[in-house]
Amino acid sequence: DHISLKVKSYVAYYNPERRTDTIGAMRFEDDSMVPRVYPGVIAIYDRQEQPKNGDYAIIAVGDESPTIRLYVEIDDIVSVLPMSPDYQGKTFPKSQAKAAAVKIIGKVIEFRREM
């Protein structure tokens, strides 16, 4: 499955230990991850890395726009959680992720904030 994203700007990223053709970046303006991630933060993510329990990931659920979420996996249950109590997380059996239209776009490998 492919998710179409509008490019507003580009971010330079270089790490000789990573393949750069699998790297993407997104700027987030919502406050769903405060106090860990604030609006305006740029998330650098790797499309080839699957998140593990406790990782931050770029995730889209259903028709929602992709956003940063904390990925929690316990046994066969997966939760994608915001940090702010003003937003609700989503929990589902791992086997039903496709039916729930959950798309993991990539694992966040770095956060950047402009000064």
DALINLIN-V957787 format. One record per backbone hydrogen bond with DSSP energy under -1.0 kcal/mol. NH is the residue of the N-H (numbers start at 0). CO is the residue of the C=O. Records with the same first field share a line. If there is no record, write none. Layout:
NH: CO ; CO
This chain:
17: 14
22: 19
23: 44
25: 42
27: 40
33: 30
35: 32
36: 32
39: 27
40: 37
41: 111
42: 25
43: 109
44: 23
45: 106
46: 21
53: 70
54: 51
56: 68
57: 105
58: 66
59: 102
61: 100
63: 60
66: 58
68: 56
69: 80
70: 54
71: 78
73: 76
76: 73
77: 91
78: 71
79: 89
80: 69
82: 31
83: 31
86: 83
89: 79
91: 77
93: 75
95: 92
96: 93
99: 95
100: 97
101: 96
102: 59
104: 57
105: 57
106: 45
107: 55
108: 43
109: 43
111: 41
